[in-house]
Amino acid sequence: MERVLIADQDALQRKIAQLNSHTRTGQLCVVSDWDRTLTKARTEDGQDATSYSVIAHGAYLGEAYRVEMDRLYARYRPIEISQTIPHRKKQKAMRDWWAAALAMMQKYGLTEDIIADIAIRDFMRLRDGSIDLFKILADREIPLSILSAGIGNVISKFLKVRSLLTSNVTITANKLVFDTHGAVAGFCEPVIHSFNKARHASTPRSYVLLLGDTIEDAQMVNDVDTDCVIRVGFLNESVEENRAAYLRAYDIVICNDASMAPVIELLRKSLDTI
């Protein structure tokens, strides 16, 4: 199985030429999903490794919490990645998933201290090459907008303790609210999920490198609002079943939890033109 797929080589080269010709004018930005995009989809032992699942599999809230969250994952994840379920039904399911997950966090006692401890550990792993990506973008002062349906509190603390939350990075994600005792009390509306990210996207520049892992992520940025978008999709599961759909949605498809290397190569070639 090829690890890197190209939808249309000629179309991609035209986009790359556009990108290269405008990089020197400071018009490039990166808009990226977080879970399963900048991070690995799974741990070495095969566990899901998102900003939600690290709470469960870190054993902070006990076995009952882990079982409940695994049950929610088994129910809602297939809906999220399905190519046949209607969009409206998917939207409702994603909001229901978030509401149920929040209720479990409150029931089992998630705290700010637990999130701080998660941040210093390696339950959640950056995708191979992601650190290089962060450093290249920071060095060149290229905006990186992280747009995630994950838990923003976890993401920001995780990046901060690794010195990756630099001035060029912004995070738009679901934010937990804590009471005076540091326990989860609720969340900030509106809920961000896979199917409404475009409403929350920030594209400070007109040439965009977009990174995502779901079909819906490909539309985080609208072509009408930009001059050029190169879309890179990470197809981490059910590769053969989803291959055709991802190639319709993305210019480049990286399969099987592979590294960020094609993105780094594209960026470096573009930046070498400066």
N, C-alpha and C positions, 0 to 999 in steps of 0.2 A: 504493500500500500504506500503510495506517495504521501509524503508528509506536507508538501506544499503544492497547492493546486491553483492554477490561474484560470479565471473565467474567460477572458478574451485578451490575449497577449498584445494585440495591436492597440486595443482601447486602453489597456493599462499603460503602455509606453507613451501614448498621447497624454495621459494624465500626468505621468511622471515628468514629461517634458514641460508641461504647464507648471508643475510644482517647482521644478528646478529653476525655471525662468523667473519665479517670483520669490524664491527663498531669500535672495539677497535684499529684497525690499522689506523684509520683516513681516511678511503676511502669512506665515505658517503657524498653525496651532494643532494640538493633538486633543481629540475628544475620545475618552476611553471609559469603558465599563471597568469594574473592579473584579468581582468574583469570577473565577474561571477565565479571566482575560489577562489582567496584570498578575493574577495569582494562578497557581496550579489548580487544576480541577479536582485532583485527588491526592491524598497523601500516599506515601510509599506502600502502606498496607491497604490501600484501596478505599479509604474513607473519604466522603465528601469533605471539602476543605474550604468552606465559605465563611463569611463574617458571621453567619448564624450558627453554622454547625460546629465552629471551634468552641462555642460556649458549651454545647452538649457533649462533645467528645473530649473536652478538657476535664470532664467529671466535676465541674464546679458545683452543679446543682443537683447532683445525684442521679442514680440510675433511672428513676421514674421520669425525670425530665428528659433524659436521653431517649427513652422509649417513646414518649409523647412526640418529641420533635422528629424522630425517625418516621413515626406514623404519619405526621403531617407531610414530610418530604415524599414519602411513598404515595400519598394521595395527590399532592399538588404538582410535583415536579413533572410527571408525565403530561399534565395539562399544559404546563408552561412551554414544553418543547414540542408539543403536538403540532403537526402541519395540517390537521383536519378539523380541529375544534374551532367553532366560530370565534371571532375576535372579541365580541361582547361577552361571551361566556368565559373566555380566558381572563378578561379584565376583572370580572367579578371574582373569579377563583383566586387571582393574585391578591386582591384586597382581603378576601376571606383568610387566605394563608397568613398574611401579615397580622391581621387582627388576632388570629388563633395563636400565632407565635408570641405576640406581645402578652397575651393573657397567660401563657405558660411562663414567660419570664417574670411576670408579676407574681404568679402563684408560687413559684419555686424560689423567689428571692434574689434575682439578679441585682447586683450592686455596681457602683462606680469602681470600687476596689477590685472587683473581679475583672472588669474590662481593662483596668490598668495592668493587672497581672497577665491577662491574655496577650496584651500588646508586647510584653517583653519576651514572650515565648515564641516558639516556632511551630505552633499548631497550624497556622496559616502560612503557606509558603509562597513567596513570589515566584512567578514563572522564570525559568532560566533566561537570563538576558534582561529581565525587567529592571534590575539595578542599573545596568548600563544605560538603558533607555532613560531612566530618571536623571542620571548624571549628564547625559548628552543634552537633554532638554534644559536642565538647570544651567549648564555652562553657556548655552546659547540664548538663554532667557526666552525660550519658546514656551508659551502657555500650555499647560497640561490641565485639562478640565476632566476630572473624574466624575462620571455620572453613574450612580449605582443605586440599585434597589436594595442593597445591603445596609448594614448598620454603620452609619457615619461615625459614631463615637468610636467604634472598634477600628475602622479604617484610619481615621486621623491619628489616633494614639499609636497604632502600629507603625505608621510612617514616621511619626515624630521621634520615636525612640531609636529609629534607624537613620535619623538625620536626612530623611527623604522628603519631608514636608517643607520644601523650599518655597521661596516667594512666588515662583511661577506656577505653583500647584494650587488648584481650587478643588474642593470636594462638595458635590451636591448629592446627598444621600439621606436615608431615613435617620432621623435624630431622636434618640431616646431622651426623655426628660426624667430627672431624678428629684426626689423629695429632699428635705433637709437632713435626712438620715442616710442619704446616698443610695436609696432603693428606687427601682424603676417605678415611676408614677404615671407614665404615659408616653406620648410621642408627638412630634410636631407634624401638623397637617401641612400640605396634603401628603398622603402616602405615595411614594415613588415605587413603581413596579415596571416590569419589562415592557408594558404596553402603553405607558404614558411618558416615557423619558423625553420625547421630543418637546414636550411642553416646558421642560425644565433645563434644556440644553443651553449652554453658553458657548458661542463661537466668536471670540473676540477678534478673530482674523478671518480672512476670506478664503484661504487655502487650508484645507482640513485633512489631517490623517486620522481616520476613525478606526477604533479598535473595539470589537465586541464579540460575544460568544453565542448570542441567539439571533434568529432571523430578525426579530424586532429591533435589536441593537443597531442593525444596519441603517435604520431610519431615525436614529437619534439626532442626526443632522439632516436638514432638508436641502436638496440641491438648489432650490429656488433662492435660499438665503446665502449661498456661497458661490464662489467662482469655480471651485474644483474640490471634489471630495474623493480621496482614495480610501476605500473600505477594506479592512483586513478582518476576516472572521476566524475565530478559533472554534473548530468543530471537534469537541472533546469526547463525544459519545455517539453511538449509532451512526458511524461514519458513512457506511454504504447507503443506509436508508435516507440520510439527510444530505448526501453529497450534492445532488442536483439542485436542491432548494438553496443551499448555501452558495453555490456557484452563480445562481441567479441574483442573489442578494449582495454578494461581496465580489470585489475585484481579485482579492487574494484570499485563499482559505488555507489555514494551517491546521493540520489534523493531529489527533491522538495526543493532545497535551504537549505538543512539541514546543521548542524554544521560541524566543522572540527574535531569533537571528535574522529572518527575512525583513522584519521591520527595522532592525538596526542597520542592515545593509542598505535598505532604501533610504533611510534618513542620512546615513553617512555620505552616500553618493550625492544626495541633494545638497547637503551642507558643504561638500567639497567644491561645489560650484561657486561658493561665495568668494 
